């Protein structure tokens, strides 16, 4: 089984475990207690999602009518605090073609940015 398939399977299992944890959460937890309760499964989903998106085979479409920037500009903006996950998300592009692979500002801080693409289309929230 290739790495992309392995990670997809692990991610699906982690999402299922996270959903089960959500359904089984005790009633009456404060926000902080709930966040701590869910952190193990949600952190695993986030980690596996990042790893999967690094090896995911893209499906390309046409160039969108949206804000497009170089990967270098996106990284610089994220490092300077101009974009955070709450602001929105991007999708990788290559040679003017939009992929179906998502990138989040937090991917930059985790050093999980794909280098096989040349631009990012940014979608503000």
C-alpha positions as a Markdown table, in Angstrom:
| # | Residue | x | y | z |
|---|---|---|---|---|
| 1 | Unk | 0.0 | 0.0 | 0.0 |
| 2 | Unk | 1.5 | 3.4 | -1.0 |
| 3 | Unk | 2.0 | 6.2 | 1.5 |
| 4 | Unk | -0.9 | 8.3 | 0.3 |
| 5 | Unk | -3.3 | 5.3 | 0.8 |
| 6 | Unk | -1.9 | 4.5 | 4.2 |
| 7 | Unk | -2.3 | 8.1 | 5.4 |
| 8 | Unk | -5.8 | 8.3 | 4.0 |
| 9 | Unk | -6.8 | 5.2 | 5.9 |
| 10 | Unk | -5.2 | 6.5 | 9.1 |
| 11 | Unk | -6.9 | 9.9 | 8.7 |
| 12 | Unk | -10.3 | 8.2 | 8.1 |
| 13 | Unk | -9.7 | 6.1 | 11.3 |
| 14 | Unk | -8.7 | 9.2 | 13.3 |
| 15 | Unk | -11.7 | 11.2 | 12.1 |
| 16 | Unk | -13.9 | 8.3 | 13.2 |
| 17 | Unk | -12.3 | 8.2 | 16.6 |
| 18 | Unk | -12.7 | 12.0 | 16.9 |
| 19 | Unk | -16.4 | 11.7 | 16.0 |
| 20 | Unk | -16.8 | 9.0 | 18.6 |
| 21 | Unk | -15.1 | 11.1 | 21.2 |
| 22 | Unk | -17.4 | 14.0 | 20.4 |
| 23 | Unk | -20.5 | 11.8 | 20.7 |
| 24 | Unk | -19.2 | 10.3 | 24.0 |
| 25 | Unk | -18.2 | 13.6 | 25.6 |
| 26 | Unk | -19.6 | 13.9 | 29.1 |
| 27 | Unk | -22.3 | 16.5 | 29.6 |
| 28 | Unk | -21.6 | 19.6 | 31.6 |
| 29 | Unk | -18.0 | 20.1 | 30.7 |
| 30 | Unk | -16.6 | 23.7 | 30.6 |
| 31 | Unk | -15.1 | 24.9 | 27.3 |
| 32 | Unk | -11.6 | 24.3 | 28.7 |
| 33 | Unk | -12.5 | 20.8 | 30.0 |
| 34 | Unk | -14.1 | 20.0 | 26.6 |
| 35 | Unk | -11.0 | 21.3 | 24.7 |
| 36 | Unk | -8.7 | 19.1 | 26.9 |
| 37 | Unk | -11.0 | 16.1 | 26.5 |
| 38 | Unk | -11.1 | 16.4 | 22.7 |
| 39 | Unk | -7.4 | 17.5 | 22.2 |
| 40 | Unk | -6.0 | 14.0 | 21.8 |
| 41 | Unk | -8.2 | 13.0 | 18.9 |
| 42 | Unk | -8.5 | 16.4 | 17.3 |
| 43 | Unk | -4.7 | 16.9 | 17.4 |
| 44 | Unk | -4.2 | 13.5 | 15.7 |
| 45 | Unk | -6.7 | 14.5 | 12.9 |
| 46 | Unk | -4.9 | 17.7 | 12.4 |
| 47 | Unk | -1.5 | 16.0 | 12.2 |
| 48 | Unk | -2.6 | 13.3 | 9.8 |
| 49 | Unk | -4.4 | 15.8 | 7.7 |
| 50 | Unk | -1.2 | 17.8 | 7.3 |
| 51 | Unk | 0.8 | 14.7 | 6.4 |
| 52 | Unk | -1.8 | 13.5 | 4.0 |
| 53 | Unk | -2.0 | 16.8 | 2.1 |
| 54 | Unk | 1.8 | 16.7 | 1.6 |
| 55 | Unk | 1.5 | 13.4 | -0.4 |
| 56 | Unk | -2.0 | 13.8 | -1.8 |
| 57 | Unk | -2.2 | 13.4 | -5.6 |
| 58 | Unk | -3.8 | 16.6 | -6.9 |
| 59 | Unk | -6.8 | 16.9 | -9.3 |
| 60 | Unk | -6.4 | 20.1 | -11.3 |
| 61 | Unk | -9.1 | 22.4 | -12.5 |
| 62 | Unk | -9.1 | 25.8 | -14.2 |
| 63 | Unk | -7.7 | 29.0 | -12.7 |
| 64 | Unk | -10.2 | 30.6 | -10.3 |
| 65 | Unk | -11.4 | 34.2 | -10.1 |
| 66 | Unk | -9.8 | 34.8 | -6.7 |
| 67 | Unk | -6.8 | 36.1 | -4.9 |
| 68 | Unk | -3.7 | 34.4 | -6.2 |
| 69 | Unk | -0.2 | 34.7 | -4.7 |
| 70 | Unk | 3.2 | 33.0 | -4.9 |
| 71 | Unk | 3.9 | 30.3 | -2.3 |
| 72 | Unk | 6.8 | 32.5 | -1.1 |
| 73 | Unk | 4.4 | 35.5 | -0.6 |
| 74 | Unk | 1.9 | 33.2 | 1.2 |
| 75 | Unk | 4.6 | 31.9 | 3.6 |
| 76 | Unk | 5.9 | 35.4 | 4.3 |
| 77 | Unk | 2.4 | 36.7 | 5.0 |
| 78 | Unk | 1.7 | 33.7 | 7.4 |
| 79 | Unk | 5.0 | 34.2 | 9.2 |
| 80 | Unk | 4.3 | 37.9 | 9.6 |
| 81 | Unk | 0.8 | 37.1 | 11.1 |
| 82 | Unk | -1.1 | 38.4 | 8.1 |
| 83 | Unk | -3.0 | 35.1 | 7.7 |
| 84 | Unk | -4.2 | 32.7 | 10.5 |
| 85 | Unk | -6.4 | 29.7 | 10.1 |
| 86 | Unk | -9.4 | 31.7 | 11.3 |
| 87 | Unk | -9.0 | 34.1 | 8.3 |
| 88 | Unk | -9.6 | 31.4 | 5.7 |
| 89 | Unk | -7.7 | 28.8 | 3.6 |
| 90 | Unk | -5.9 | 28.4 | 0.3 |
| 91 | Unk | -5.6 | 25.8 | -2.4 |
| 92 | Unk | -2.4 | 25.0 | -4.2 |
| 93 | Unk | -1.9 | 25.9 | -7.9 |
| 94 | Unk | 0.6 | 24.9 | -10.5 |
| 95 | Unk | 1.1 | 26.4 | -13.9 |
| 96 | Unk | -2.1 | 28.3 | -13.6 |
| 97 | Unk | -4.2 | 25.2 | -12.7 |
| 98 | Unk | -6.0 | 25.0 | -9.4 |
| 99 | Unk | -5.5 | 21.8 | -7.4 |
| 100 | Unk | -7.9 | 20.2 | -4.9 |
| 101 | Unk | -5.3 | 20.3 | -2.1 |
| 102 | Unk | -5.9 | 22.7 | 0.7 |
| 103 | Unk | -3.3 | 24.7 | 2.6 |
| 104 | Unk | -3.8 | 26.5 | 5.9 |
| 105 | Unk | -1.7 | 29.2 | 7.5 |
| 106 | Unk | -0.8 | 26.8 | 10.3 |
| 107 | Unk | 0.8 | 24.5 | 7.8 |
| 108 | Unk | 3.5 | 27.1 | 7.5 |
| 109 | Unk | 4.3 | 27.1 | 11.2 |
| 110 | Unk | 4.5 | 23.3 | 11.1 |
| 111 | Unk | 6.8 | 23.5 | 8.1 |
| 112 | Unk | 4.3 | 21.4 | 6.1 |
| 113 | Unk | 4.2 | 23.3 | 2.8 |
| 114 | Unk | 4.4 | 21.5 | -0.5 |
| 115 | Unk | 7.2 | 22.7 | -2.7 |
| 116 | Unk | 5.9 | 21.1 | -5.9 |
| 117 | Unk | 3.4 | 23.9 | -6.5 |
| 118 | Unk | 4.1 | 27.5 | -7.5 |
| 119 | Unk | 1.1 | 29.6 | -6.3 |
| 120 | Unk | -1.8 | 29.6 | -3.8 |
| 121 | Unk | -5.3 | 30.8 | -4.3 |
| 122 | Unk | -6.6 | 32.4 | -1.1 |
| 123 | Unk | -10.2 | 32.3 | 0.1 |
| 124 | Unk | -11.0 | 34.8 | 2.9 |
| 125 | Unk | -13.6 | 33.7 | 5.4 |
